[in-house]
Amino acid sequence: MIEIPVELGERRYPIAIGHGLARLLSDVLSGFRGRKVLVVSSPRVWGLHGTTVSRGLAGLAPGKPVLIADGERHKTRATLDRLHDAFLARGLARDGVVVAVGGGVVGDIAGFAAATYMRGVAWVGLPTTLLAMVDSSIGGKVGVNHPKAKNLLGAFHQPRAVVVDPDFLATLPAREVRSGAYEIVKYGILGDRSLFRALQASPPDLRQWGRAELENAIATSCRIKADVVERDERERNLRKTLNLGHTLGHALETVTQYRRFTHGEAVGWGLVGAAFIARGRGLASATCDAIASTVDGLGPRPKISDLAPKAILAAVARDKKAEAGRVPFILPTAIGRVAIRPDVTRAEIRRAVKVMAGREALLG
């Protein structure tokens, strides 16, 4: 087992990574014995993994899980209300523990419900998708979407532990594996050239990666994110760099009402767009093509050529990261280095969208 601490003082917590950990949850989470434990998951995830998780948690007596609809379009205030009602009906008290079993959507909603119930109860992340394992389960960002902007309603509420079992990925569709791989590309660009090179050389969908390669990619991504969160928990400056690819990505999700792209696919497009904006500024001419080809090499993504640039620009303007009317972009300057740029213009974004649409032929 690999254990990566997220050092946040009294909010410190471990990220435990290892094949088969879901079968050992009562031991890994032994510190919660004697407290009421309530599991939140989705019907599909629970159908696939409920037996394993229930057996793993048997020593903590979690009872019947609360199941919510999965997918970004269900990450809403209505679903949040359902969870609050369920917490109350199940008698969850201030010393209770919420265990989120699923992908990023389940983790975001369950974590936000925990943050806002009785002014905050403990929660634990048990991510079942590659994207959630390397990104959304770590760092304490929880929330729900607003119809006009992604993750507009949220909080910082750190988990008490994150347990990553790569065995869950055996049932993950190829499209969802790609979604997580795009986020791993982001971490390679942010801070690990070896990880980026491994993704450059990987087959589509990370096919043929062995257990060790996959575990190493997950652990490296988690270490990078943990380091950033430790240094800037509340996203005052450095943590903004984790939004590489997300500004355009969130806009694409919003204008398609969260129905066309997985989050990772949208981030993949956003990485391509950020690279071309950087090249237009002379920041990354040597690495732009490497980023775009690495993203493309992981497999196809849904098209964007039929989306109106005006709608994308409007969605970018509503981004929750906007400051003084401007949305800061994270632009790659080299593999392993990025810059925060608050002055990206509408014309630059429009040109990037045009370039992104032109790459659809390469993916076809």
BELSULPE-V175258 format. One record per pair of residues at least 24 apart in sequence whose C-alpha atoms are under 7 Angstrom apart, sorted by the first residue. I is the first residue (numbers start at 0). J is the second residue. D is the distance in whole Angstrom. If there is no record, write none. Layout:
# BELSULPE-V175258
I,J,D
I,J,D
This chain:
# BELSULPE-V175258
3,222,7
5,225,5
5,229,6
6,229,6
7,229,6
10,157,7
12,159,5
12,160,5
13,160,5
13,161,6
14,160,6
14,161,5
14,162,6
15,161,6
15,162,5
15,163,6
16,162,6
16,163,5
16,164,6
17,163,6
17,164,5
17,165,7
18,164,5
18,165,5
18,166,6
19,164,6
19,166,6
20,164,5
21,51,7
21,52,6
21,55,6
21,164,6
22,51,6
22,52,7
22,54,7
22,55,4
23,55,5
24,55,5
24,56,5
25,55,6
25,56,5
25,57,7
25,58,5
25,59,6
32,59,6
34,94,7
34,95,6
35,61,7
35,91,7
35,95,5
35,96,6
36,61,5
36,95,6
36,96,5
36,97,6
37,61,5
37,64,7
37,96,6
37,97,5
37,98,6
38,64,5
38,65,6
38,97,6
38,98,5
38,99,6
39,64,6
39,65,5
39,66,6
39,98,6
39,99,5
39,100,6
39,109,7
40,64,7
40,65,6
40,66,5
40,67,6
40,99,6
40,100,5
40,101,6
40,105,6
41,66,5
41,67,5
41,68,6
41,69,6
41,101,7
42,66,6
42,67,7
44,101,6
69,104,6
69,105,7
70,104,6
71,104,6
71,257,6
72,256,7
72,257,5
74,104,6
74,108,6
74,143,5
74,144,6
75,143,5
75,144,6
75,145,7
76,143,7
79,108,6
79,112,6
82,112,7
83,112,6
83,116,7
93,117,6
93,120,6
94,120,7
95,120,6
95,121,7
96,120,6
96,121,5
96,122,5
97,121,6
97,122,4
97,123,6
98,122,6
98,123,5
98,124,6
98,125,7
99,123,6
99,124,5
99,125,6
100,124,7
100,125,5
100,126,6
100,127,7
101,125,7
101,126,5
101,127,5
101,128,7
102,126,5
102,127,5
102,128,5
102,131,5
103,131,5
103,135,6
103,136,7
106,136,6
107,141,5
107,142,5
107,143,7
108,141,7
108,142,6
108,143,6
110,141,5
111,141,5
111,142,5
111,153,7
111,154,7
114,156,6
121,158,7
121,159,6
122,158,5
122,159,6
123,158,5
123,159,5
123,160,5
123,161,6
124,158,7
124,160,6
124,161,5
124,162,6
125,161,6
125,162,5
125,163,6
126,163,6
127,167,6
127,168,7
128,168,6
128,171,7
129,168,7
129,176,6
129,179,5
130,178,6
130,179,4
130,182,7
132,163,6
133,217,6
133,220,6
133,221,6
136,161,7
138,228,6
147,253,7
148,253,6
148,317,6
148,318,6
149,249,6
149,253,7
151,319,6
173,204,6
176,204,6
177,204,5
177,297,6
178,261,7
178,262,7
178,263,4
178,264,5
179,263,6
181,263,6
181,266,7
181,267,5
181,294,7
182,263,6
183,220,6
185,243,7
186,220,6
186,223,7
187,335,7
188,334,5
188,335,5
188,336,7
189,334,7
189,335,5
189,336,6
189,337,6
190,335,4
190,336,7
191,335,6
192,334,6
192,335,6
198,293,7
199,293,5
202,297,7
203,296,6
203,297,4
203,298,5
204,297,5
204,298,6
240,329,6
240,339,7
242,329,7
243,270,7
243,329,5
243,330,7
244,269,4
244,270,4
244,273,6
245,269,6
246,315,7
246,328,7
247,315,7
250,311,6
250,314,5
250,315,5
251,311,7
253,314,7
254,310,7
254,311,7
254,314,7
259,301,7
260,301,6
264,300,6
267,294,6
268,355,7
271,355,7
272,351,5
272,352,7
272,355,6
273,330,6
274,330,7
274,331,6
275,351,6
276,347,6
276,351,6
277,330,6
277,331,6
277,332,7
282,332,5
283,331,6
283,332,5
283,333,6
286,333,6
286,334,7
295,362,7
299,362,5
302,359,6
303,356,6
304,356,5
308,349,6
308,352,7
312,345,7
